[in-house]
Amino acid sequence: MEAWTAIEEVAGELPSEYKRFVAAYGPGVVGNFLSVLHPQAPEYTMLDLMNAMGPLYQALVPDRIPYDLYPRERGMVLWANTQEGDACFLIPRADGSWGIGVWFRQWAAWEEYDQDVPSWLVGQVNGDLEIPGLPLRVRGGFAPEA
């Protein structure tokens, strides 16, 4: 998909399961709480938000977020944010895999997860993975907004 090209030229090839999820789900909201970014969103594209927010996160909380962020080469990729200002990132690993990192703004805390994005989201919506601060199941899961 051409929309990924600009991001992947800097960040590296993103996980295929993540790109398939975004292609199928589109720019949408999970649990009426977590906004999934999309490289071809009609208003603010994923690239626009990463270019605006990456340097801001890096400057404001460099001691709390332990990795470089896009647009730095091989930096983390912002893929979602919440209504409360939390940010979800894809973390490139040395072995070529990707993890998930979440900056919980309200707690000034960083958490990491090893699941891929679809499994991480489905686990929360199904109640198999409970993450305080991300009430995706409570707020409606994958149901579209009314």
C-alpha positions in Angstrom: 0.0 0.0 0.0 1.5 3.3 -1.1 0.2 5.1 2.0 2.7 3.2 4.2 5.7 4.0 2.0 6.7 7.3 3.6 6.4 5.9 7.1 8.3 2.6 6.3 11.1 4.5 4.6 12.1 5.9 8.0 10.6 3.4 10.5 11.2 0.1 8.7 8.7 -2.4 7.5 5.7 -2.3 9.8 4.1 -5.6 11.0 1.8 -7.1 8.3 -0.9 -8.1 10.8 -1.1 -4.5 12.0 -1.3 -3.1 8.4 -4.0 -5.7 7.6 -6.0 -4.7 10.6 -5.8 -1.0 9.8 -6.7 -1.7 6.1 -9.8 -3.7 7.3 -10.8 -1.5 10.2 -9.9 1.9 8.7 -9.5 5.1 10.7 -11.9 4.4 13.5 -12.5 4.2 17.2 -12.3 1.1 19.4 -14.4 1.1 22.5 -15.5 4.7 21.9 -12.1 5.5 23.4 -9.1 4.5 21.3 -8.6 6.2 17.9 -6.8 4.0 15.4 -4.7 6.2 13.1 -4.7 5.5 9.3 -2.2 6.7 6.7 -5.1 7.8 4.4 -7.4 9.3 7.0 -9.6 12.1 5.5 -8.5 14.8 8.0 -5.4 14.1 9.9 -3.3 11.3 8.5 -1.1 9.0 10.6 1.9 10.7 9.1 0.7 14.2 9.9 0.1 13.2 13.5 3.4 11.4 13.9 5.3 14.4 12.4 3.5 16.7 14.8 3.5 14.6 18.0 6.7 12.6 17.8 9.0 15.5 18.4 6.7 16.8 21.1 6.7 13.5 23.0 10.4 13.3 22.6 10.9 16.8 24.0 8.4 16.6 26.9 9.0 13.2 28.3 12.4 11.9 27.1 13.2 10.3 30.5 9.9 8.4 30.6 9.6 7.2 27.0 12.6 4.9 26.6 12.8 4.9 22.8 13.2 7.3 19.9 10.1 8.2 18.1 9.3 8.7 14.4 10.5 10.7 12.5 13.9 9.5 13.9 15.2 6.5 12.0 13.8 3.3 13.4 11.8 5.3 15.9 8.6 4.1 17.4 5.4 4.6 15.3 2.4 6.3 16.8 -0.6 4.1 15.8 -3.4 5.2 18.1 -4.3 7.6 20.8 -7.1 7.8 23.4 -9.6 10.4 24.4 -7.5 11.0 27.5 -4.3 11.8 25.6 -2.7 8.4 26.0 -0.5 7.3 23.0 0.0 3.8 21.6 3.2 3.1 19.7 4.7 0.3 17.7 8.2 -0.4 19.1 10.8 -1.8 16.6 12.8 -4.6 18.2 16.4 -5.5 17.3 15.3 -8.9 16.0 12.9 -7.3 13.5 9.7 -7.9 15.5 7.5 -5.2 16.9 6.1 -4.6 20.3 3.4 -2.2 21.7 4.2 0.7 24.0 1.7 2.9 25.7 2.3 6.3 27.2 -0.3 6.8 29.9 -0.5 10.6 30.0 -2.6 10.8 33.1 -0.2 8.6 35.1 3.0 9.7 33.4 3.8 6.0 33.0 5.1 3.9 30.2 4.0 0.2 29.7 5.1 -2.3 27.1 3.3 -5.4 25.6 4.5 -8.2 23.4 1.3 -8.9 21.5 0.6 -7.8 18.0 -1.9 -5.0 17.6 -5.0 -7.1 16.6 -4.4 -9.7 19.4 -3.8 -6.8 21.9 -7.1 -5.1 21.0 -9.1 -8.3 20.8 -7.8 -9.5 24.1 -8.9 -6.2 25.8 -12.3 -6.2 24.1 -12.9 -9.9 25.1 -11.7 -9.3 28.6 -8.7 -11.6 28.4 -6.3 -8.7 28.8 -7.2 -5.9 31.2 -5.2 -2.8 31.1 -6.2 -0.1 33.6 -6.7 3.1 31.7 -7.8 1.5 28.5 -11.5 0.5 29.1 -12.1 -0.8 25.6 -14.5 -3.6 26.6 -16.5 -1.4 29.0 -17.0 1.3 26.4 -18.3 -1.0 23.6 -15.5 -2.9 22.1 -15.5 -2.9 18.3 -19.1 -1.6 18.0 -19.3 1.4 15.6 -20.1 4.7 17.1 -23.8 5.6 17.1 
